Amino acid sequence: MSYISDKSVQQIYDTIKVEEVVGDFVHLKRRGINHIGLCPFHHEKTPSFNVSAVKGIFKCFGCGEGGDAVQFVMKIENLSYPESLRWLAKKYNIQLEEIAPSAEAMEKQQAADSLYIVNAFAQEYFLAQLFDTDYGRSIGLQYFKERGLREETIRRFGLGYSNGINSDLVQTATGKGYKLEIMQSAGLASTAGKDFFRQRVMFPIHNLSGKVLGFGGRTLSSDKKTPKYLNTPESEIYHKSKILYGISQAKKAILQENMCYMVEGYMDVITLSQAGIENVVASSGTSLTVGQIQLVKRFSPNITILYDGDAAGIKAALRGLELVLEQDMNVKVLLIPNGEDPDSYLQKVGVSAFREFLQKEAVDFILFKTRLLLKDAKDDPMKRAELIKDLVESIAHIPETLKRSVYVKQCSELMDIGEQILHNEINKRIAARLKKNLETESKNEQLDNDLPAPIEPGLDETFSIPEKRRGHEFLEKDIARILIMFGNRELAPKETVAEYILINMSELIDEFDSPLFAELVEICIETLSAGKELKSEIFIQHKNPKISELAVNVISTPYEYSANWEKLNVFLSSQKMPEENHVADAKSGILRFKLRKIERLMEKNQQEIKKIQEASGEIEDLIKLIKVQQKLINMRGEIAREQNIVVLK
């Protein structure tokens, strides 16, 4: 594996235009100096997605996603940083300069990617077994063709065949230098050193970026003692609860169609995708988890779940769908008729009829559940009461009030029960859940919210500083904002804003409460020490995503000046324009930060005074502490006067 040179990386950043890159995925309209559009990362009707060509960033003020052009490609295409750079280089026809890594770096990289590497080898091996061996063609390929799959579909999903009679995969892989222990960690080899998958057609399971995480293997044997499906055991990279089969192939279609169809089996996904219904994934027989739901929500808030089981199985599956509602997803349910599954029903009715079936027969989850349970309840009052409790519990999981009201109205009509009764029961459950959460939070915050005890009369009561005023994270964030936005600007001859702040804060670095803001200050020190300019791009493009996110957030705003601002000669009378006010900002930020340090010292000193008073200690020690406190009060007053602020007692 080679690395992209710094020279090529810089060439990419110098060439790309964020509005062009984003414009390949989002329909943008110009508004002032910026562009706006509907956010591709969450569903919205009113545009809150902003692209600034001047700043070179995008920012959604709805869901909070933001970054530069490289980060946009990483998010929208689910690529790694190097993969995103290569994607952009291809778009702009940039010839990349690749650097071979050292032996030590190669070993480290291989160790980190060993599971992915051996899985990729196994996937290619199974594919070759399917197409290039007699037993693979006669057994595996024949099975796929009987199921109606075309060769391009088989290759698109990377399907294959595992013979495994004589541990073929293990022998072939170890012969090419792959370690047996790595194959065992990946779930490809048993503890005895044999092939884990034997005589099965193989379905590789990919992550969002297309890397193989594991496999599902289906036996073609009629022996009932042999499990029909065998999946890769949990590993460092394969966590069944966090992945969905087909998500890599379906992600673009889900985004474009603003809908995800959820099925149960591998073949359901593949058959529907081959028929042109590409926005489909499978839970692979597991109950939906929060991780899987959030994976879908990254591309669309709408999900339709296709069931092909009997009524009892469907009821059991429906109990777990409250998780989907809690994630504020719009959930529909579709029941495949006559005991068919999506694959077989598609083959039976054809593509056009199946598409029409998807559009017309999908029913909102709550209504589907109501109708299903009503069939069982009929006229039995006890069963109807249990039904109401069941539905109320489900509706109470919906976070949006308006959406809950719509469901209440529809359920009220179906069950012939007053809306207010349903609302009351739902509110009880919501209130109980909130109370439980508040009680938990209250226990955690009890100590933080307590005020310190008042000191003895005769001492200045301004010594007492409430606990709620501690931290002052906004001061640290403001220092970070000034460094990111204006750090490279000149404050005085031969002195930048960043240099002024860092020189005057050298003794205050340890006073930062937030590790993130402290790290940002360290980045500034390292950059200036290396003789480099402190440009905002250093933070936006930083390898720490939290630093990058912070930079994008502080320089982004949903507001902009009117086009007529300068034409009408409207100016601020009391100070410079915000973007030109960096000198005053820097000086004020330092003073406010010093003020906080003084207040902390005052508080600490006050606690020492209280200890001596309670212990009836030496009067001389008490007098010294009171003098120190008075000096701190005077220092605080000087800063307050310079800042034109009033210090509350």
GIUR-V404467 format. One record per residue. N is the residue number from 1. RES is the residue in three letters. PHI is phi in whole degrees, -180 to 180 (999 if undefined). OMEGA is omega in whole degrees, 0 to 359 (999 if undefined). NEAR is the number of other C-alpha atoms within 8 Angstrom. Layout:
N;RES;PHI;OMEGA;NEAR + N;RES;PHI;OMEGA;NEAR
//
This chain:
1;MET;999;181;5 + 2;SER;-101;181;7 + 3;TYR;-117;178;8 + 4;ILE;-81;183;11 + 5;SER;-68;178;10 + 6;ASP;-60;179;6 + 7;LYS;-62;179;7 + 8;SER;-69;178;11 + 9;VAL;-60;180;10 + 10;GLN;-65;179;8 + 11;GLN;-63;178;9 + 12;ILE;-63;180;12 + 13;TYR;-63;180;7 + 14;ASP;-73;187;6 + 15;THR;-96;188;7 + 16;ILE;-68;175;11 + 17;LYS;-123;187;9 + 18;VAL;-61;181;14 + 19;GLU;-68;177;10 + 20;GLU;-73;181;8 + 21;VAL;-64;180;11 + 22;VAL;-64;181;10 + 23;GLY;-62;176;9 + 24;ASP;-71;184;7 + 25;PHE;-121;185;7 + 26;VAL;-130;175;10 + 27;HIS;-76;185;8 + 28;LEU;-104;174;9 + 29;LYS;-122;179;7 + 30;ARG;-75;173;8 + 31;ARG;-138;185;7 + 32;GLY;66;180;8 + 33;ILE;-90;182;8 + 34;ASN;-110;175;10 + 35;HIS;-124;177;13 + 36;ILE;-128;178;13 + 37;GLY;-171;177;12 + 38;LEU;-78;185;14 + 39;CYS;-64;178;12 + 40;PRO;-82;184;10 + 41;PHE;-102;173;10 + 42;HIS;-154;184;11 + 43;HIS;-80;177;9 + 44;GLU;-151;179;7 + 45;LYS;-102;178;5 + 46;THR;-107;184;5 + 47;PRO;-60;173;9 + 48;SER;-129;183;11 + 49;PHE;-95;188;13 + 50;ASN;-118;177;13 + 51;VAL;-122;180;13 + 52;SER;-109;178;13 + 53;ALA;-68;181;11 + 54;VAL;-66;181;5 + 55;LYS;-85;179;5 + 56;GLY;74;183;11 + 57;ILE;-135;169;13 + 58;PHE;-120;179;14 + 59;LYS;-155;174;14 + 60;CYS;-100;180;12 + 61;PHE;-88;174;10 + 62;GLY;-97;183;6 + 63;CYS;-101;176;7 + 64;GLY;94;180;7 + 65;GLU;-64;180;8 + 66;GLY;-166;179;12 + 67;GLY;155;177;14 + 68;ASP;-100;184;12 + 69;ALA;-64;180;14 + 70;VAL;-64;181;11 + 71;GLN;-69;177;10 + 72;PHE;-63;179;12 + 73;VAL;-64;178;12 + 74;MET;-59;183;13 + 75;LYS;-74;187;8 + 76;ILE;-74;181;8 + 77;GLU;-102;182;7 + 78;ASN;54;181;9 + 79;LEU;-109;172;10 + 80;SER;-77;180;8 + 81;TYR;-59;178;9 + 82;PRO;-61;180;7 + 83;GLU;-64;178;9 + 84;SER;-66;178;13 + 85;LEU;-62;179;11 + 86;ARG;-67;178;9 + 87;TRP;-61;181;8 + 88;LEU;-71;178;11 + 89;ALA;-61;178;12 + 90;LYS;-66;180;8 + 91;LYS;-62;184;7 + 92;TYR;-101;178;8 + 93;ASN;53;179;6 + 94;ILE;-98;179;9 + 95;GLN;-81;184;6 + 96;LEU;-81;174;9 + 97;GLU;-98;184;8 + 98;GLU;-101;181;8 + 99;ILE;-117;178;8 + 100;ALA;-73;181;7 + 101;PRO;-75;176;10 + 102;SER;-71;179;6 + 103;ALA;-61;180;6 + 104;GLU;-66;180;7 + 105;ALA;-66;179;8 + 106;MET;-63;180;10 + 107;GLU;-63;180;8 + 108;LYS;-66;180;8 + 109;GLN;-66;180;8 + 110;GLN;-66;178;9 + 111;ALA;-64;181;7 + 112;ALA;-70;185;7 + 113;ASP;-104;188;8 + 114;SER;-59;181;9 + 115;LEU;-68;177;12 + 116;TYR;-64;183;10 + 117;ILE;-64;182;9 + 118;VAL;-71;176;12 + 119;ASN;-67;178;12 + 120;ALA;-63;177;10 + 121;PHE;-63;181;9 + 122;ALA;-63;180;9 + 123;GLN;-63;178;13 + 124;GLU;-65;179;9 + 125;TYR;-65;180;10 + 126;PHE;-64;178;13 + 127;LEU;-64;178;13 + 128;ALA;-65;177;10 + 129;GLN;-60;182;13 + 130;LEU;-68;187;15 + 131;PHE;-98;191;9 + 132;ASP;-111;177;8 + 133;THR;-122;182;9 + 134;ASP;-63;182;6 + 135;TYR;-69;178;9 + 136;GLY;-66;180;15 + 137;ARG;-69;186;12 + 138;SER;-76;182;8 + 139;ILE;-108;185;8 + 140;GLY;-69;183;14 + 141;LEU;-64;178;11 + 142;GLN;-62;179;9 + 143;TYR;-62;181;8 + 144;PHE;-64;179;10 + 145;LYS;-68;177;9 + 146;GLU;-65;177;7 + 147;ARG;-83;174;6 + 148;GLY;88;182;7 + 149;LEU;-86;176;11 + 150;ARG;-88;183;7 + 151;GLU;-61;181;6 + 152;GLU;-64;178;6 + 153;THR;-70;179;10 + 154;ILE;-59;181;11 + 155;ARG;-72;180;9 + 156;ARG;-63;179;7 + 157;PHE;-92;175;10 + 158;GLY;67;183;11 + 159;LEU;-68;182;14 + 160;GLY;-158;180;15 + 161;TYR;-143;177;14 + 162;SER;-116;177;15 + 163;ASN;-78;169;11 + 164;GLY;67;181;11 + 165;ILE;-63;181;7 + 166;ASN;-112;182;5 + 167;SER;54;184;9 + 168;ASP;-59;184;10 + 169;LEU;-64;181;11 + 170;VAL;-61;181;14 + 171;GLN;-65;181;8 + 172;THR;-66;183;8 + 173;ALA;-67;180;11 + 174;THR;-66;177;10 + 175;GLY;-67;178;7 + 176;LYS;-97;174;6 + 177;GLY;101;178;6 + 178;TYR;-78;184;10 + 179;LYS;-78;181;8 + 180;LEU;-61;182;10 + 181;GLU;-65;177;6 + 182;ILE;-70;178;11 + 183;MET;-64;177;14 + 184;GLN;-68;178;12 + 185;SER;-64;179;10 + 186;ALA;-81;180;13 + 187;GLY;83;180;13 + 188;LEU;-95;180;12 + 189;ALA;-131;179;15 + 190;SER;-79;178;10 + 191;THR;-63;179;6 + 192;ALA;-85;178;5 + 193;GLY;84;178;9 + 194;LYS;-100;175;10 + 195;ASP;-60;178;13 + 196;PHE;-73;179;8 + 197;PHE;-102;181;11 + 198;ARG;-133;177;9 + 199;GLN;51;179;11 + 200;ARG;-139;169;13 + 201;VAL;-78;192;13 + 202;MET;-114;178;13 + 203;PHE;-121;178;12 + 204;PRO;-69;181;13 + 205;ILE;-110;186;11 + 206;HIS;-106;170;14 + 207;ASN;-87;184;11 + 208;LEU;-59;183;9 + 209;SER;-85;175;10 + 210;GLY;98;177;7 + 211;LYS;-77;182;9 + 212;VAL;-81;180;13 + 213;LEU;-94;184;12 + 214;GLY;-175;184;13 + 215;PHE;-141;167;11 + 216;GLY;-119;181;12 + 217;GLY;-121;180;12 + 218;ARG;-107;177;10 + 219;THR;-77;175;11 + 220;LEU;-107;180;8 + 221;SER;-78;177;5 + 222;SER;-91;180;4 + 223;ASP;-69;184;5 + 224;LYS;-69;179;5 + 225;LYS;-76;180;4 + 226;THR;-86;179;7 + 227;PRO;-61;184;7 + 228;LYS;-62;179;7 + 229;TYR;-120;177;8 + 230;LEU;-132;182;9 + 231;ASN;-112;174;8 + 232;THR;-54;175;11 + 233;PRO;-64;177;6 + 234;GLU;-56;180;9 + 235;SER;-139;180;9 + 236;GLU;-61;182;6 + 237;ILE;-112;183;7 + 238;TYR;-108;177;10 + 239;HIS;-125;188;9 + 240;LYS;-57;183;7 + 241;SER;-75;184;9 + 242;LYS;-113;183;9 + 243;ILE;-128;177;11 + 244;LEU;-131;180;11 + 245;TYR;-69;177;12 + 246;GLY;90;185;12 + 247;ILE;-64;180;12 + 248;SER;-64;180;10 + 249;GLN;-79;188;8 + 250;ALA;-97;192;12 + 251;LYS;-58;181;11 + 252;LYS;-66;180;8 + 253;ALA;-67;178;10 + 254;ILE;-61;180;15 + 255;LEU;-65;182;11 + 256;GLN;-70;182;6 + 257;GLU;-85;184;8 + 258;ASN;55;181;11 + 259;MET;-162;174;12 + 260;CYS;-123;174;14 + 261;TYR;-97;182;11 + 262;MET;-111;178;12 + 263;VAL;-120;185;14 + 264;GLU;-102;191;11 + 265;GLY;-111;179;10 + 266;TYR;-60;184;10 + 267;MET;-66;176;7 + 268;ASP;-60;179;13 + 269;VAL;-62;186;14 + 270;ILE;-66;182;10 + 271;THR;-65;180;11 + 272;LEU;-64;179;14 + 273;SER;-63;178;11 + 274;GLN;-63;180;10 + 275;ALA;-82;178;8 + 276;GLY;100;177;6 + 277;ILE;-95;191;8 + 278;GLU;-90;182;12 + 279;ASN;-87;185;14 + 280;VAL;-135;178;16 + 281;VAL;-135;180;14 + 282;ALA;-129;175;15 + 283;SER;-84;177;14 + 284;SER;56;173;9 + 285;GLY;84;180;7 + 286;THR;-97;172;6 + 287;SER;-68;182;7 + 288;LEU;-61;178;11 + 289;THR;-114;179;9 + 290;VAL;-60;179;9 + 291;GLY;-61;179;9 + 292;GLN;-69;180;12 + 293;ILE;-63;181;11 + 294;GLN;-67;177;9 + 295;LEU;-64;177;10 + 296;VAL;-69;185;11 + 297;LYS;-62;177;11 + 298;ARG;-62;184;9 + 299;PHE;-113;179;13 + 300;SER;-164;175;15 + 301;PRO;-86;186;14 + 302;ASN;-110;181;11 + 303;ILE;-140;175;14 + 304;THR;-118;184;13 + 305;ILE;-103;182;11 + 306;LEU;-97;179;13 + 307;TYR;-112;177;12 + 308;ASP;-129;181;11 + 309;GLY;-87;177;8 + 310;ASP;-80;185;7 + 311;ALA;-60;181;6 + 312;ALA;-65;179;7 + 313;GLY;-66;180;8 + 314;ILE;-67;179;10 + 315;LYS;-60;180;8 + 316;ALA;-64;181;8 + 317;ALA;-69;183;9 + 318;LEU;-65;183;8 + 319;ARG;-64;181;7 + 320;GLY;-89;185;9 + 321;LEU;-80;175;9 + 322;GLU;-59;178;9 + 323;LEU;-60;180;11 + 324;VAL;-67;179;11 + 325;LEU;-64;180;14 + 326;GLU;-62;179;10 + 327;GLN;-85;177;9 + 328;ASP;59;176;10 + 329;MET;-96;174;11 + 330;ASN;-92;190;9 + 331;VAL;-110;172;12 + 332;LYS;-121;180;11 + 333;VAL;-125;180;13 + 334;LEU;-132;182;12 + 335;LEU;-100;178;8 + 336;ILE;-74;187;12 + 337;PRO;-77;169;6 + 338;ASN;57;177;4 + 339;GLY;67;179;8 + 340;GLU;-80;168;9 + 341;ASP;-114;183;10 + 342;PRO;-56;180;12 + 343;ASP;-62;184;10 + 344;SER;-68;181;8 + 345;TYR;-69;176;11 + 346;LEU;-63;179;11 + 347;GLN;-63;184;8 + 348;LYS;-76;187;6 + 349;VAL;-101;182;8 + 350;GLY;92;188;8 + 351;VAL;-66;184;9 + 352;SER;-61;180;6 + 353;ALA;-66;181;8 + 354;PHE;-69;177;11 + 355;ARG;-61;179;8 + 356;GLU;-63;178;8 + 357;PHE;-61;179;9 + 358;LEU;-61;184;9 + 359;GLN;-73;189;7 + 360;LYS;-91;190;6 + 361;GLU;-99;179;7 + 362;ALA;-68;184;12 + 363;VAL;-124;175;9 + 364;ASP;-52;186;10 + 365;PHE;-53;183;9 + 366;ILE;-63;181;10 + 367;LEU;-69;178;11 + 368;PHE;-61;181;10 + 369;LYS;-64;179;10 + 370;THR;-61;182;12 + 371;ARG;-65;181;9 + 372;LEU;-64;182;8 + 373;LEU;-73;179;9 + 374;LEU;-64;179;11 + 375;LYS;-63;179;7 + 376;ASP;-77;185;7 + 377;ALA;-69;182;11 + 378;LYS;49;182;8 + 379;ASP;-103;180;5 + 380;ASP;-78;184;7 + 381;PRO;-63;180;7 + 382;MET;-67;178;6 + 383;LYS;-67;178;10 + 384;ARG;-67;178;12 + 385;ALA;-64;178;8 + 386;GLU;-66;178;8 + 387;LEU;-61;181;12 + 388;ILE;-61;178;8 + 389;LYS;-61;181;8 + 390;ASP;-62;181;8 + 391;LEU;-68;179;11 + 392;VAL;-59;179;11 + 393;GLU;-61;179;10 + 394;SER;-67;182;11 + 395;ILE;-63;181;12 + 396;ALA;-64;179;12 + 397;HIS;-81;181;10 + 398;ILE;-78;185;12 + 399;PRO;-73;185;9 + 400;GLU;-87;184;7 + 401;THR;-61;182;7 + 402;LEU;-61;180;6 + 403;LYS;-65;177;8 + 404;ARG;-61;182;12 + 405;SER;-63;179;8 + 406;VAL;-64;180;8 + 407;TYR;-66;179;11 + 408;VAL;-61;181;12 + 409;LYS;-62;182;9 + 410;GLN;-68;179;9 + 411;CYS;-67;178;10 + 412;SER;-61;180;12 + 413;GLU;-69;182;8 + 414;LEU;-68;185;8 + 415;MET;-100;179;7 + 416;ASP;56;178;6 + 417;ILE;-138;185;8 + 418;GLY;-61;179;7 + 419;GLU;-61;184;9 + 420;GLN;-63;178;6 + 421;ILE;-63;179;8 + 422;LEU;-64;179;12 + 423;HIS;-60;181;9 + 424;ASN;-62;181;8 + 425;GLU;-67;178;9 + 426;ILE;-64;180;12 + 427;ASN;-62;178;9 + 428;LYS;-61;182;8 + 429;ARG;-70;178;10 + 430;ILE;-65;180;9 + 431;ALA;-63;180;8 + 432;ALA;-64;180;8 + 433;ARG;-67;179;8 + 434;LEU;-63;180;8 + 435;LYS;-61;180;8 + 436;LYS;-63;179;8 + 437;ASN;-65;180;8 + 438;LEU;-66;178;8 + 439;GLU;-63;178;8 + 440;THR;-66;180;8 + 441;GLU;-65;182;8 + 442;SER;-61;179;8 + 443;LYS;-63;182;7 + 444;ASN;-72;185;7 + 445;GLU;-98;186;8 + 446;GLN;-55;182;8 + 447;LEU;-69;183;6 + 448;ASP;-66;186;7 + 449;ASN;-91;180;8 + 450;ASP;-72;176;7 + 451;LEU;-88;178;6 + 452;PRO;-67;181;8 + 453;ALA;-66;179;4 + 454;PRO;-65;180;6 + 455;ILE;-88;184;8 + 456;GLU;-63;176;5 + 457;PRO;-56;178;4 + 458;GLY;105;174;4 + 459;LEU;-96;184;6 + 460;ASP;-62;183;5 + 461;GLU;-69;177;8 + 462;THR;-71;176;7 + 463;PHE;-64;185;10 + 464;SER;-79;180;11 + 465;ILE;-114;183;9 + 466;PRO;-57;179;8 + 467;GLU;-58;185;10 + 468;LYS;-65;180;6 + 469;ARG;-88;180;7 + 470;ARG;-73;177;6 + 471;GLY;91;178;5 + 472;HIS;49;182;8 + 473;GLU;-61;181;8 + 474;PHE;-63;178;6 + 475;LEU;-68;179;10 + 476;GLU;-66;179;12 + 477;LYS;-64;180;9 + 478;ASP;-68;175;9 + 479;ILE;-60;179;11 + 480;ALA;-61;179;11 + 481;ARG;-59;181;11 + 482;ILE;-64;180;12 + 483;LEU;-64;182;12 + 484;ILE;-70;187;14 + 485;MET;-83;190;9 + 486;PHE;-127;186;10 + 487;GLY;-54;184;13 + 488;ASN;-90;182;11 + 489;ARG;-79;181;8 + 490;GLU;-82;177;9 + 491;LEU;-101;176;10 + 492;ALA;-146;179;6 + 493;PRO;-53;178;5 + 494;LYS;64;177;5 + 495;GLU;-145;179;9 + 496;THR;-88;177;12 + 497;VAL;-58;181;16 + 498;ALA;-62;180;13 + 499;GLU;-63;179;10 + 500;TYR;-62;182;11 + 501;ILE;-64;185;11 + 502;LEU;-69;177;10 + 503;ILE;-66;183;7 + 504;ASN;-81;180;8 + 505;MET;-116;185;9 + 506;SER;-56;181;7 + 507;GLU;-88;185;6 + 508;LEU;-110;184;9 + 509;ILE;-56;182;9 + 510;ASP;-71;182;5 + 511;GLU;-84;180;6 + 512;PHE;-69;177;10 + 513;ASP;-84;184;7 + 514;SER;-88;177;8 + 515;PRO;-60;181;7 + 516;LEU;-66;180;8 + 517;PHE;-69;177;11 + 518;ALA;-64;178;11 + 519;GLU;-64;180;8 + 520;LEU;-63;178;10 + 521;VAL;-63;178;11 + 522;GLU;-63;177;8 + 523;ILE;-62;179;8 + 524;CYS;-61;181;11 + 525;ILE;-62;180;9 + 526;GLU;-63;182;8 + 527;THR;-65;180;11 + 528;LEU;-68;179;11 + 529;SER;-64;179;7 + 530;ALA;-84;179;6 + 531;GLY;76;181;6 + 532;LYS;-99;176;7 + 533;GLU;-77;183;7 + 534;LEU;-92;181;12 + 535;LYS;-86;180;9 + 536;SER;-63;180;9 + 537;GLU;-62;179;6 + 538;ILE;-60;181;8 + 539;PHE;-82;181;11 + 540;ILE;-62;184;13 + 541;GLN;-97;185;8 + 542;HIS;-67;183;9 + 543;LYS;-69;175;6 + 544;ASN;-80;184;6 + 545;PRO;-61;179;7 + 546;LYS;-71;175;7 + 547;ILE;-66;179;13 + 548;SER;-61;180;14 + 549;GLU;-63;178;11 + 550;LEU;-60;181;8 + 551;ALA;-61;180;13 + 552;VAL;-64;183;13 + 553;ASN;-66;185;10 + 554;VAL;-76;180;10 + 555;ILE;-100;180;9 + 556;SER;-100;175;7 + 557;THR;-149;178;7 + 558;PRO;-77;184;6 + 559;TYR;-111;175;4 + 560;GLU;-151;181;6 + 561;TYR;-68;175;5 + 562;SER;-63;178;6 + 563;ALA;-61;182;7 + 564;ASN;-94;185;6 + 565;TRP;-55;182;9 + 566;GLU;-77;180;8 + 567;LYS;-61;182;7 + 568;LEU;-88;180;6 + 569;ASN;55;178;6 + 570;VAL;-93;181;7 + 571;PHE;-132;175;6 + 572;LEU;-74;184;7 + 573;SER;-87;187;5 + 574;SER;-97;182;4 + 575;GLN;-158;179;6 + 576;LYS;-73;175;8 + 577;MET;-59;184;8 + 578;PRO;-50;184;6 + 579;GLU;-75;178;5 + 580;GLU;-110;187;7 + 581;ASN;-100;189;10 + 582;HIS;-68;181;12 + 583;VAL;-65;179;9 + 584;ALA;-64;179;7 + 585;ASP;-59;183;9 + 586;ALA;-64;182;13 + 587;LYS;-65;180;9 + 588;SER;-66;180;9 + 589;GLY;-61;178;11 + 590;ILE;-63;182;12 + 591;LEU;-64;180;10 + 592;ARG;-64;180;10 + 593;PHE;-68;178;10 + 594;LYS;-65;178;9 + 595;LEU;-60;179;11 + 596;ARG;-64;181;9 + 597;LYS;-63;179;10 + 598;ILE;-62;180;11 + 599;GLU;-62;178;10 + 600;ARG;-66;178;8 + 601;LEU;-64;177;9 + 602;MET;-62;181;12 + 603;GLU;-64;179;11 + 604;LYS;-62;180;8 + 605;ASN;-64;180;11 + 606;GLN;-63;179;11 + 607;GLN;-63;177;8 + 608;GLU;-67;178;9 + 609;ILE;-60;182;11 + 610;LYS;-64;180;9 + 611;LYS;-61;181;8 + 612;ILE;-66;180;12 + 613;GLN;-63;182;9 + 614;GLU;-67;182;7 + 615;ALA;-93;183;6 + 616;SER;52;184;6 + 617;GLY;-78;182;9 + 618;GLU;-63;181;7 + 619;ILE;-68;180;6 + 620;GLU;-65;178;6 + 621;ASP;-63;180;9 + 622;LEU;-65;180;12 + 623;ILE;-64;179;8 + 624;LYS;-61;181;8 + 625;LEU;-65;179;11 + 626;ILE;-66;178;9 + 627;LYS;-65;177;8 + 628;VAL;-60;181;9 + 629;GLN;-63;180;12 + 630;GLN;-65;178;8 + 631;LYS;-64;178;8 + 632;LEU;-64;178;11 + 633;ILE;-63;180;9 + 634;ASN;-65;179;8 + 635;MET;-64;178;9 + 636;ARG;-62;179;11 + 637;GLY;-64;179;9 + 638;GLU;-62;179;8 + 639;ILE;-65;180;11 + 640;ALA;-63;179;12 + 641;ARG;-66;180;9 + 642;GLU;-66;180;7 + 643;GLN;-91;183;8 + 644;ASN;58;178;6 + 645;ILE;-122;179;7 + 646;VAL;-109;178;6 + 647;VAL;-90;180;6 + 648;LEU;-73;177;4 + 649;LYS;-80;999;6
//
